[in-house]
Amino acid sequence: MRSTWIALVAILAIGLGGALLLGRSLQKTRAKPSLGPRGARVLTNRALGSAQRVVTWRLGGHAEEPSSGLYGVTIVEGTRRLYSHRARQGAERVSVETGDFTADGQPDVLVFDDTDGSGACGVYRALVTAAGSVRQVQARLLCEDQGSIHLRDGGLSVSVGVRRAPKPRYWAHCCYLFVRRTLLRWDGSHWVRVRSRLPLLRPPHPVPGGHAPGGPA
């Protein structure tokens, strides 16, 4: 009889231990934030301050054909998804830059959807982040032969070609005589121009603003 009770106590102890381990495992599973759609491959994963993360991902397609997959961006805070964006079908990639363009001490995000084409065109999206929220404050279509946008010096650096020059026959996209370089900062309701200059471009210079985020297309 005594051996029976000992066996029952042992069985109960093992059962309770297994239940605790299972509970902890389920808790960890629930706590893991979703970093992209089911089946997507995470391409980049970087921190935004102490609590938020920005992730780029690719879903499906063939490795040798970049435009065959679907690309997107997700921003999470802890277990909560704050923002999700999927580039249009046919995009070559999605790239991000992080930095503080609001001067509030919290990193913000610049997203670039490379929509392909001979002009290396794409859509830039400026995202303001705060505790518990992400807000898009600008979306702009721009091609590399026209200019580019980057996060620089605590602001959004916009470089755009000004006054076209004659185009050599062997260049499909070209050329500008000047480039307008403007540093913008978001004050919570609108963009404030911090500084602007108009330097002369010395030929040959087919990319007035430099390459888009993520490097050459």
C-alpha positions in Angstrom: 0.0 0.0 0.0 2.8 2.4 0.9 4.5 1.7 -2.4 1.3 2.5 -4.2 1.0 5.9 -2.6 4.7 6.7 -3.4 4.0 5.8 -7.0 1.0 8.1 -7.1 2.9 11.0 -5.6 5.7 10.5 -8.1 3.2 10.4 -11.0 1.5 13.6 -9.8 4.9 15.4 -9.4 6.0 14.4 -12.9 2.6 15.6 -14.2 2.8 18.9 -12.5 6.4 19.5 -13.7 5.4 18.6 -17.2 2.4 21.0 -17.0 4.7 23.9 -15.8 7.2 23.3 -18.6 4.4 23.2 -21.2 2.9 26.4 -19.8 6.2 28.2 -20.0 6.7 26.9 -23.5 3.3 28.2 -24.6 3.9 31.5 -22.9 7.1 32.0 -24.9 5.4 31.0 -28.1 2.6 33.6 -27.5 5.1 36.3 -26.5 7.1 36.0 -29.8 6.1 38.8 -32.1 5.1 38.2 -35.7 8.0 39.6 -37.8 6.3 39.1 -41.1 3.6 37.0 -43.0 3.6 33.3 -42.5 6.3 31.7 -44.7 8.2 35.0 -45.2 12.0 35.1 -44.9 13.4 37.8 -42.7 16.0 39.8 -44.6 17.0 42.5 -42.0 16.1 42.9 -38.4 17.2 46.0 -36.5 16.4 47.7 -33.2 14.6 51.1 -32.9 15.5 52.2 -29.4 14.9 49.7 -26.6 11.4 48.3 -27.4 10.8 48.5 -31.2 12.2 46.6 -34.1 12.0 47.1 -37.9 12.1 44.1 -40.1 12.3 43.7 -43.9 11.1 40.4 -45.4 10.6 38.5 -48.6 7.7 36.1 -49.4 8.0 33.5 -52.1 9.7 33.9 -55.5 12.9 32.6 -56.9 16.3 33.6 -55.5 17.7 34.3 -59.0 14.7 36.6 -59.9 14.4 39.4 -57.3 11.1 40.7 -58.7 9.4 37.3 -58.5 8.9 37.6 -54.7 6.9 39.9 -52.5 8.7 42.3 -50.2 7.6 44.2 -47.1 8.4 46.0 -43.9 7.0 45.3 -40.4 7.6 47.3 -37.2 6.9 45.7 -33.8 7.0 46.8 -30.2 7.3 43.9 -27.9 4.5 41.5 -29.0 2.5 44.2 -30.8 2.6 44.9 -34.5 2.6 48.7 -35.1 3.1 48.9 -38.8 3.1 46.7 -41.8 3.7 47.6 -45.5 3.9 45.4 -48.5 5.5 46.7 -51.7 3.6 46.3 -55.0 4.1 43.1 -57.0 7.2 43.3 -59.2 9.3 45.3 -56.8 13.0 44.4 -56.7 13.6 45.0 -53.0 12.6 47.0 -49.9 15.4 48.9 -48.0 15.3 50.9 -44.8 17.3 53.5 -43.1 16.9 54.6 -39.5 17.6 57.8 -37.8 16.0 60.7 -35.9 14.4 63.2 -38.3 12.1 64.6 -35.6 14.8 65.6 -33.0 12.8 63.8 -30.3 15.5 61.2 -29.5 13.5 58.3 -31.0 14.8 56.6 -34.2 12.5 57.1 -37.2 12.4 55.0 -40.4 12.8 55.7 -44.1 11.5 52.9 -46.3 12.4 52.6 -50.0 10.4 50.4 -52.4 12.6 49.7 -55.5 9.9 49.4 -58.2 12.5 48.5 -60.9 12.9 50.0 -64.3 15.8 51.5 -66.2 15.6 54.7 -64.1 15.9 52.8 -60.8 12.6 54.4 -59.6 11.0 53.8 -56.2 8.7 55.1 -53.5 10.2 56.7 -50.4 8.1 56.5 -47.2 9.0 58.5 -44.1 7.8 57.0 -40.9 7.7 58.7 -37.5 7.9 56.4 -34.6 6.8 57.0 -31.0 5.9 54.7 -28.0 3.1 52.6 -29.2 2.7 54.2 -32.6 4.1 54.5 -36.2 2.9 57.2 -38.6 3.7 57.8 -42.2 4.3 61.5 -42.9 5.6 61.4 -46.5 5.4 59.2 -49.5 7.3 60.2 -52.7 8.1 58.6 -56.0 11.6 59.4 -57.2 14.1 57.9 -59.7 17.8 57.7 -59.2 18.6 59.7 -62.3 16.4 62.5 -60.7 17.7 62.3 -57.2 17.4 60.4 -53.9 16.4 60.7 -50.2 18.4 59.6 -47.2 18.4 60.0 -43.4 21.3 62.3 -42.6 22.4 64.8 -39.9 19.2 64.5 -37.8 16.9 65.1 -40.8 15.6 63.9 -44.1 18.2 64.8 -46.8 16.5 65.3 -50.2 18.7 65.6 -53.3 17.0 66.5 -56.6 18.6 67.4 -59.9 17.9 70.9 -61.2 18.1 72.2 -64.8 18.8 69.4 -67.3 21.9 69.4 -69.4 22.4 67.8 -72.9 22.3 64.0 -72.7 25.2 61.9 -74.3 23.8 59.4 -76.8 25.1 56.4 -74.8 23.3 57.4 -71.5 19.6 56.4 -71.2 19.0 58.8 -68.3 20.9 62.0 -67.8 21.8 64.8 -66.8 21.5 67.8 -64.6 23.6 70.9 -64.1 22.8 71.4 -60.4 21.6 69.4 -57.5 19.3 70.9 -54.8 20.3 69.4 -51.4 17.7 70.1 -48.7 17.7 68.9 -45.1 14.1 68.6 -43.7 13.0 68.0 -40.2 9.5 67.0 -39.0 8.1 69.2 -36.2 5.0 67.1 -35.5 2.7 68.7 -38.0 4.8 69.7 -41.1 8.3 69.7 -42.6 10.7 72.4 -41.6 13.6 73.3 -44.0 16.8 73.3 -41.9 19.1 74.2 -44.8 19.3 74.1 -48.5 22.0 74.6 -51.1 22.4 74.3 -54.9 25.9 73.1 -55.9 27.0 72.7 -59.5 27.3 69.2 -60.7 30.5 68.4 -62.6 29.9 66.1 -65.6 29.7 63.2 -66.0 27.3 62.8 -63.1 24.2 60.7 -64.0 23.1 60.2 -60.4 22.6 63.7 -58.9 21.6 62.5 -55.4 23.6 59.3 -55.1 22.1 55.9 -55.0 18.9 55.1 -53.3 18.9 53.3 -49.9 20.2 49.8 -50.2 22.8 50.7 -52.9 22.8 50.6 -56.7 19.7 49.0 -58.2 
